Amino acid sequence: MRRLPPYLFGELNRIKHARRQEGFDIIDLGMGNPTDPPPKQVIDKLCESARELTVHGYSASIGIPNLRREVAKHYRHYWDVSLEADSEVICTIGSKEGFSHLCLALMGPGDTALVPTPAFPIHVYSAVIAGANVIGISMSEGEEVLLANIAHMAENLYPKPKVLILNYPHNPTTATVELDFYEQVVWLAKRYGFAVIHDFAYGLTTFEGYRAPSFMQAKGAKDVGVELSTMSKPYSMAGWRMGFCVGNPDILKCLGMIKGYYDYGLFTPIQVAGIIALRQCHEDVARQAGVYEKRRDALIDGLSRIGWPAEKPKASMFCWVPLPEKYRAMGSMEFCKLLLDHAEVAVSPGVGFGEDGEGFVRVALVENEKRMQQAVRQIKRALREYDGGLEEPGTKKRKPRGKKRDRRKKPR
């Protein structure tokens, strides 16, 4: 446990809680916690199933057979990938639990995991908790350099890395890739003998015609790795903790053994409702992606208007926004405190995702469009009051004003 760093978001959460206790309406864009409800038919099925008297015992830790079959159909529908439900699909208690248990199954002291950085914390610390070493590889120079650096590490490290952890669409940076990237990863994995774990949590949250490829689409992917996904984002079922892991049967067998020791599976009615979600809610998934796209536009267009430009992501429920130039020296943590104290807006500091995340903030698209626009207005007001504000496009830079003279008559 001494290898785990202090929780960098803890101080921001403390400030956020204190401000709320004081009566402030904090617009919380820090955590990727969906605020939209799941599809109605999914909730109805949960309630219906929960009334059955035979479903309240322990469930299967790897998921009930009908749900695993539905996951296989899901992959066939979206990515034309063929999966054997009995050996190439396991249901997990969210992707985070699956990730952690998978690392416990695959790694131990002396093993090494390669992780592109910045990274979602569980991608690093699930390997650390398993006792393995972690080597971060910067994503900042693009895919080709990243692949070259992975190859360099695999060529020169001893012992050779055991696992490569990937995540596209990426959290926090929102970076996306095309299928040829995964095909090169498979080639490297076979050449150097490492396994691949791909986190595909945002695979269905995509915009403007972009379709995120599944790692499983790459030829030979099932020979070298697995892919984890979740129903948290596309189906707004975050609190239900329903995920799944698909791919290499030998790796999944190891995951199943670990899960057999650690858990008794999800509550059966949740799994039954999950079948309905996968089977009937394709239009709801597309609609939810459209909701996130409109929020993205409201945020990025609004920030651009106040002089804080950022690129629009092609996928995920986040925006990865560079700090305004005049605040870069402050650092992402202090800038987030500034926004929380002065704008009543909470966002996540990039440094919370590792040193390579410094200079950015991650903004979660979890509030409706009007609240996103309100957040922009409050940020504009707060920065103007704090330090004169940002230079808005199309406006002349104003000279800083001195203190106003007190024109009130003084008593003689």
Helices and strands as residue ranges (DSSP letters): H 10-21, E 27-28, H 40-50, H 65-79, E 89-92, H 94-106, E 112-117, H 121-129, E 133-138, H 143-156, E 163-167, H 179-192, E 195-199, G 215-217, H 221-224, E 225-230, G 238-240, E 243-247, H 249-262, H 268-280, H 282-305, E 318-322, G 325-330, H 332-338, I 339-343, E 345-346, E 348-349, G 350-353, G 355-357, E 360-364, H 369-387
